[in-house]
Amino acid sequence: MFYVDLAVSGVVFGCMYALMAVGLTLVYGLLRILHIAHAAVFALGAYVTVLVANVSGSILLGFVAAIAVTPLCGIAIYRILYQPLLHYRPDVPMIASIGLLVFMQDGFRILFGEQGVTFVKNPLAIESVDVAGITLTFAQLAVLVVTLLIFVALHLFTTRTRIGVAWRATVSNPSMAASFGVDAIRVRYLNFGIGSALAGVAGGLIALLNNFVDPTIGYVVSYKALAIIVLGGLGSVRGTLVASLFLALVESYGTIFIGSYLNRDAIAFLALILVLMARPQGFTGVRTA
Amino acid sequence: MSAYTISLLSIVGINVMLAVSLNIISGFCGQISLGHGAFYGAGAYSAALVAVTTRNLPLALIAGALVGSMLGLIVGFASLRVRSDFLAVTTIGINFLFTGFVRKQGWLGGEMGISSIPPSGLGGTGNMVMIELFAAGTIAFSLYVNASWMGFAFRAVAEDEDAAATLAVNAVSYKLVAFALGTAFAGLAGALYAYFTQFINVDAFDFITSVMLMAMVVIGGIGSTFGVAIAAVALTLLPETFRFINEYRLLVFGGLLVLFISLAPGGLASLFHGTRARLRR
């Protein structure tokens, strides 16, 4: 039973990782930028969810607010910060992105306090339900269901709608897509909008899960999500999902078996390095090196 | 000179060594590394161990440079497998692996670190002079490399590996050399740091440190030795000058970083030379 519990918590973590990382994957696939400030958008989503939920008394309304605010933030980051830097070496926008993350994280600390904020009322984190003999809190269940819904929706959107197909076309060949009349700028806005909204949802969910948001919440995302998108093959949504679950399960079991030699982050990155040495293109990427 | 000035200048010297040596790997040879802190730390820890057991300064410095360089060579081999952003994240991994490993090792002091490192015997001022001399040496070496045939080969690898191969530039060996050289200086800086503080803790060599060093390279202007050295001095002293706004230190720092890169994406070097066009991809 112990190993099953580890698997369950691993899968829940994996779903969180997937939601955090998928926006990063979308941005990378289109613009080849390591968008580290994505972690700040994620933190923004977490704060907005908690604060709006506390004011309005409805957790659902908190999520709606997060989904409304984070895309605006993401698009503003693209428009103001990245667009002028696209012609420079990728380390230049990356360092700018890190600067923004530091700025926003400290901004959250100053605005909302060192201790962070908590839900006034969050029954979902405490009450639990039995599913096939496995005990899950409602918050964990919500994470699993929401992740599943989002990835199915994302799949349908990119395969069944006109704008979704245009998006995929732009990712795989920007100039060809443009010659077929796809507006590349609109696709970029869409890209940042959807990616940031997903980060916002992920932020809200992690707040729900921990019942708690503090200014350092984005820190883990900033490097763990990078590991995930690289492991998934950079730019592949499916690869990101696989890599998230893989890494979370490795962490879950790894901390039990080799936790006395390496900590959680080190285990994750050891797995990453070993996989990359065997498959330098990640799980699903196209081999270039 | 007050003790405060001496310690500040020592840290400046160490950071100049680190940033300039990272610039050899990332600037000259184009291999993005976000794990420079690991080599710095490996140098510091090995120097500390040697210093504690033998109390021999030159031996400890050599040990630091050697171990840093050996670890760098291993990562250099990894850089042959993975490219660009894959490499960047692999090097982040090296950094987390290093800190995560050291934290769990009793013989390295674990979370507590290594204390009671014997003094160098040069005194505070002597120590500082030694550090500045090594920093000047690192700058001189970097300028020499840049002007040499090797510097040309590095630039060729950075621009386009496949094109470099057609010019009979062996990208594999130059990448390895860049990593081995750059990380040797990082290890040496670590050894100097161990003697400077006489107490080391793994927190000083974490991912944040590596990011700061990369920020120095980008702000200085990728590939410019003087630009990077000046940026290292500025970014080390800047947080000190912010002490009066202690509460908002990180906010101001992050904001300035964003602002500077938005206004001068080519770094300090481009402000001086207008070499912006050269730095474009």
Interface residues (C-beta under 8 A of the other chain):
Chain A: Y28 R32 L34 I80 L81 P84 L85 H87 Y88 R89 P90 D91 V92 M94 I95 A96 I98 G99 L100 L101 V102 F103 M104 Q105 D106 G107 I110 Y223 L226 A227 V230 L234 S260 Y261 L262 N263 R264 D265 A266 I267 A268 F269 L270 L272 I273 L276 M277 P280 Q281 G282 T288 A289
Chain B: S26 I32 A78 R81 V82 R83 S84 D85 F86 A88 V89 T90 I92 G93 I94 F96 L97 T99 G100 F101 R103 K104 F207 V211 M214 A215 V217 V218 I219 I222 E247 Y248 L250 L251 F253 G254 G255 L256 L257 V258 I261 S262 P265 G266 L279 R280 R281
